[in-house]
Amino acid sequence: MSDAARITVGGIELEAVRRGGGPPLLFLHGMQTVDPTARVLDRLAARFEIIAPSSPGFGRSPRPADFDTVYDLVQLYRELIDALPAPVILVGHSFGGWLAAELAASCSHRLAKLVLIDAFGIKISDRETADILDVFNCAPDLVRRRSWHDPARWAPDFNAMSDEAIAGHARSWEALCLYGWKPYMYNPQLKSWLRRIAVPTLLLWGEQDGIVSPAYGRAYAALIPGARFETIAQAGHSPHIEQADIVADTLIEFLER
């Protein structure tokens, strides 16, 4: 069962999925908003209170005219974390993983544990080497194939989507470009501050992720003190979708340890 909600943070009313009971778990979405019917949410909501907002400009969340940087998003979610009962479990996927890493580096004292799933946010190679696939300048079919282990099963079928759903997808894509275009999906300073993360941290990566590789994930984990790194077989950039039960089991084991 899905529970659509609106939450107000910093004067901005955000679309959100809010469900379950127990310790608060803040889930920050990736390049698209969280599907309220996602299997992984059902599993986690049996043990945790899930709060999964759509960031300003994504989905049905409005974006104020002067709200256009990752810094704005990080400060907004710091305010949300401060309003939740501490300690908060923080989970971030993809673009949301970048936000989660920024938050954990700056406010670990409010967090219980951190999970990054195929996260963006840092630069590990030289300036001529792309760490993250440029999803805006690659052919849509290439992005589709690089995103999923089994695109025929899991990739969005735009021909079957409603006009409203297609418009929402396009709006989220535009917001992603606004926040993450320059520099492309990373903060040059973040890498040096990951050492400040002072909570147990798990990084999960799809073995077939063609957007950002497992090697990138291992380098990411090496910069976070004590972080654990695991790959998920038969999964691309969204293992919590393609392998929902395996990811849910892994998260529950880590979070309840």
N, C-alpha and C positions, 0 to 999 in steps of 0.2 A: 504494500500500500504506500502511495506517495503522498506527502503532505506539502503542498505549495504554500509559501508564506512570503511576507514582506518584512524585512528588517530595516530599521533606519540607523545609519551610522554617519556621523559627521554631517547630519542634515540631508543625507542622500538616502532615498528609499530604494533598497536593493531587492530585486527578485531573489528568492532563496528556496532551497529545499531544507526543511527542518523536520526531523523525525527521530524517534527512538527515545531512550532514556539511559542515564548513567553519566559517566564522565564526559565532558564536552569534547567533541572532535570537530575541528574546523577543517573543512575540505576545500582547498582552492583549486579551481578548475584549470584546464589547459587551454588549448587554442579555441575550444568551444565550451559552452556551458555544460554543467552536469545534467545527464538524463535522469529525471526524477524516478524513472522505473528501473534504473540500473541494478542489476543483481547484487553487485558489491555493496551498494547502500543498504539493501535489505539485510544482508548478512551482518554488516557492522552495526546497524540500528538495533539489533537484538542485544547489544552490549554497551553501546555508547549513544549519546545524544549527538546526532549528526547535524551540523550547520554547514550548508553548502551554498554560499551566496554567488550570484552572478556579478562579476565586477562591473563597475560603471562603463557603459558603452556596449556591454555584452548582453545578449538575450534581451530581456525587458527592463534592464536596469538603466536608468537615465545617466548621462554623463554631463556634468556641468561644463560650461564652455572653457573654464580655466583649469580643467582637470585632465592632464594629458601626458603625464610621465609615470614611470614605474615608482618614483619617489612618492607621488601622490597616492598610488595604490598601497604602498607599504605603510604609509602613515595612516591611511584609512583602516587598514586591517590591524594595525597596532591599537587603534582606538576600539575596534571590535573586540580584540583579545582582552583589553583592559576591562571591558564591560562583562565578560564571561567569567563564571566561577573558575578560579585558578586551582590547579594547573590545567592548562589546555593542551590536548593532543593536536598537533598540527600536521596535516597531510597536504602535500602539493604535487600536482601532476603537470609536467611539461612547463608551460609558461607559469602556471601556478606554483610549480616547484621552485622556480626562480624567486618568486615572491616569498615563498616559505623559507628559503635559505636566507634571504635578506632579513626577514623577521627574526629568525632564530639567532642570527649573528648579533642582533641589536636588543632582543628582549627575551633571552633564554630563561630569565628568572620567572617568567609567566607561563612557561611551557613545561609539560611533563615529558613528552617524547616528540620526535620529529621523523616524518617519513617523506622521502623525496622519490617520486616515481617518474623516471625518464625526464629529469629536470633540465631546464635551460639555466643560464645565468652567469657562466664563466667562460673565459677564453683559455684553452690549454695549448693550442698550436701556434705556429708563427702567423704573421699577418696575411700570408698568401694562402694559408690552408683553412678551408671552411670546416669548422667543428660541427655546425648545425646546418642542415639543408635549408637553402633559401626557398621557403615555401611560396613566396610571392613572385619569384622570378623563374620558377620551374614549371614545366607543363603540368597541368592538373592531374593527368594520368600518372606521371612520375611521382608526384606527391602522394597520390592514392596508393600506388604500389609500394612506396617506401614507408608508408605509415602503418601497414597491416601485414601480419603474417598470412592472413587469409582475407584479402580484400573482397573477394566475391561474396563472402558471408558478412563481413563487418563494415565495410566502407559505406558511407551514406549513399542512398539511391535517390538522387535529386529528382528523377522522373516520378518517383512515388511520393515525394514530400509535398505537403500543402504549400500554397503560396506564402502563407504566414511563416512556416518553418524555413523555407528558402530565404525569405527576407531576414529572419533572425540569424541564420547562418552567415549571410553576407554582412550583416551589421557587426557580428562578433569578429569576422575576418578583418573588417575595417578598423575596429578597435585594437585588435592585436597589432596591426601595422602601425597604428598611431603610437602605441606604447613601446613597441619593441623594434622599431625599424633602425634607429641609429644611436649607438652601435647595434648591430643586429643580434638581438636576444641575449645580450650579456651586459654586465656592469664591469668595467675594467678594474674597479676597486674591490669587488666582492671577494675575489680569490684570496686576497691577503687578510680578509676579515673572517673567513670561515673558521679559523682557529678559535674564534670566540664562542662558537657553538658549544654549549656546556650541558647538553641533554643527550640521552641515548638516541642515536640516529640510525635509521635504516634507509638504504638506497636500493630500490627495486628497479630492474631494467628488463625490458623485453629483449630476448636474445636476437630477434630479427628486426630490431628498431633501425630503420634506415633514415630516420630524421636526425637522431643523435645517438651515436653508437655506444655499445657497452664499454668500449675502451674509454670513452669520454666519462661514462659513469664511474668507472674505477678510479680515474684521475680525480674526479669530484670527491669520491669517498675518502681518498688518501689525504685530502686537505682538511677533513673534519675529524677532530680527535675521537678515536675509538669507534668510528662509524663502521657499520656492517654493510657489505654489498652482496646482493644476490641477483641472479638473472632468472627470468621466467621463460621456460621453453615454449615454443610455438606461440609467440606473442611479438608484436611489433611495438609501436610507440605508445600504445594504450593497453598494457597487460591487464589492468583492472577491468577492462571490457572483454578482451579476448579470452582471458583465463580468470574469470571473476572469482570462482571458488578457491582456486589455488592462491590468488592474491589475498582474498579475505582470510583464509586460514593462516597465511604467513603473517599478515598484519595482526590478527588476533593473538597469535603466539607471541609476537614481539611486544605488543602493547600490554598484554596481561602477564608477561613474565615477571 
